[in-house]
Amino acid sequence: QVEVVESGGDSVQAGGSLRLSCVASGYTERRRCMAWFRQVPGKGREGIASIEWTGVAKYADSVKGRFTISQDIAQVTTKNTAYLEMNTLKPEDTAMYLCATDYGDCGRTLNNEAWYTYWGKGTQVTVSA
């Protein structure tokens, strides 16, 4: 069982920056994918960034050039920490941000929430105009 915990959400003004963290622990294999999704009430989850265990990252067009995903793979392979550096924030970035992970490769598409087994509870980001 992999446990996932997000942190770093806050309320900021448009144009500001935030850094989200996602700590996932309990892995039994090294090959894993970590991803960030976001969700607003009444809408489905939007996949915005993912990172392979090799470090290869993908981004949704809505955040490309503004958000950066990175990771620290601990010397102990049971744990991963993924970060989402968010710059030039806009009011439309307001959402609950969720981290997800699973074993294997991330796949071609970002909007593949059904593929991920392990999810955190989310951290709220609010951007005011």
C-alpha positions as CSV (number, residue, x, y, z in Angstrom):
1,Q,0.0,0.0,0.0
2,V,1.4,3.4,-1.0
3,E,0.5,6.4,1.2
4,V,0.3,9.8,-0.5
5,V,0.2,13.1,1.3
6,E,0.1,16.5,-0.4
7,S,0.9,19.9,1.1
8,G,1.7,23.5,0.2
9,G,-1.7,24.8,-0.9
10,D,-2.6,28.3,0.0
11,S,-4.4,31.5,-1.1
12,V,-2.4,33.8,-3.3
13,Q,-2.9,36.7,-5.7
14,A,-2.8,36.4,-9.4
15,G,0.7,36.5,-10.7
16,G,2.0,34.8,-7.6
17,S,3.8,31.5,-7.0
18,L,3.3,28.4,-5.0
19,R,5.2,25.1,-4.5
20,L,3.2,22.0,-3.8
21,S,4.8,18.8,-2.4
22,C,3.6,15.2,-2.6
23,V,5.2,12.6,-0.4
24,A,4.5,9.0,-1.4
25,S,5.8,6.1,0.7
26,G,5.5,2.4,0.7
27,Y,6.7,1.5,-2.8
28,T,7.9,-2.0,-3.4
29,E,9.3,-1.4,-6.9
30,R,11.4,1.4,-8.4
31,R,9.5,1.9,-11.6
32,R,6.7,4.3,-10.8
33,C,4.8,7.4,-12.1
34,M,3.7,10.4,-10.1
35,A,1.2,12.9,-11.3
36,W,-0.7,16.0,-10.3
37,F,-4.4,16.5,-11.0
38,R,-6.7,19.3,-10.1
39,Q,-10.4,19.5,-9.6
40,V,-13.0,22.2,-9.2
41,P,-16.5,21.5,-7.8
42,G,-18.8,20.2,-10.4
43,K,-16.1,19.3,-12.9
44,G,-13.9,16.2,-13.5
45,R,-10.3,15.9,-12.6
46,E,-7.8,17.5,-15.0
47,G,-4.4,15.9,-15.3
48,I,-1.9,18.7,-15.4
49,A,1.6,17.1,-15.0
50,S,3.3,13.8,-14.6
51,I,6.8,12.5,-14.1
52,E,8.3,9.1,-14.8
53,W,10.7,7.4,-12.5
54,T,13.4,8.3,-15.2
55,G,12.6,12.0,-14.7
56,V,10.7,12.5,-18.0
57,A,7.9,15.0,-17.5
58,K,4.7,15.9,-19.3
59,Y,2.4,18.9,-19.0
60,A,-1.1,19.9,-19.9
61,D,-1.3,22.9,-22.3
62,S,-3.1,24.8,-19.6
63,V,0.0,24.9,-17.4
64,K,2.9,24.4,-19.8
65,G,5.5,27.1,-19.3
66,R,4.1,28.1,-15.9
67,F,4.3,24.9,-13.9
68,T,7.2,22.6,-13.3
69,I,7.1,19.1,-11.9
70,S,10.1,17.6,-10.3
71,Q,10.9,14.8,-7.9
72,D,13.3,13.5,-5.2
73,I,13.8,9.8,-5.3
74,A,15.1,8.8,-1.9
75,Q,18.1,6.6,-1.5
76,V,15.6,4.2,0.0
77,T,13.5,3.3,-3.0
78,T,10.3,3.0,-0.9
79,K,9.7,6.7,-0.9
80,N,9.3,9.5,-3.5
81,T,8.6,13.2,-3.2
82,A,7.2,15.1,-6.1
83,Y,7.0,18.9,-6.3
84,L,4.8,21.2,-8.4
85,E,6.3,24.6,-8.8
86,M,3.5,26.9,-9.9
87,N,4.4,30.4,-11.3
88,T,2.3,33.2,-12.8
89,L,-0.8,31.8,-11.2
90,K,-4.2,32.8,-12.6
91,P,-7.6,32.8,-11.0
92,E,-8.5,29.8,-13.2
93,D,-5.8,27.8,-11.5
94,T,-8.0,27.8,-8.4
95,A,-8.7,24.1,-7.6
96,M,-8.1,21.2,-5.3
97,Y,-4.7,19.8,-6.3
98,L,-4.3,16.0,-5.9
99,C,-1.3,13.8,-6.3
100,A,-1.5,10.3,-7.7
101,T,0.9,7.5,-8.2
102,D,1.2,4.0,-9.4
103,Y,3.7,1.5,-10.6
104,G,4.9,1.5,-14.2
105,D,5.1,4.2,-16.8
106,C,2.9,7.2,-16.8
107,G,1.5,6.5,-20.3
108,R,0.7,8.8,-23.2
109,T,-2.1,10.9,-21.8
110,L,-2.3,13.0,-18.7
111,N,-6.1,12.6,-18.3
112,N,-5.9,9.0,-17.2
113,E,-7.1,9.2,-13.6
114,A,-8.5,5.7,-13.7
115,W,-5.1,4.2,-14.1
116,Y,-3.8,5.5,-10.8
117,T,-4.4,3.4,-7.7
118,Y,-2.9,5.6,-5.0
119,W,-4.2,9.1,-4.3
120,G,-3.8,11.8,-1.7
121,K,-6.6,13.8,-0.2
122,G,-5.5,17.0,-1.9
123,T,-4.4,20.5,-1.1
124,Q,-6.4,23.6,-1.9
125,V,-5.0,26.4,-4.1
126,T,-7.0,29.6,-4.4
127,V,-5.9,32.4,-6.7
128,S,-7.6,35.8,-6.3
129,A,-7.7,38.4,-9.1
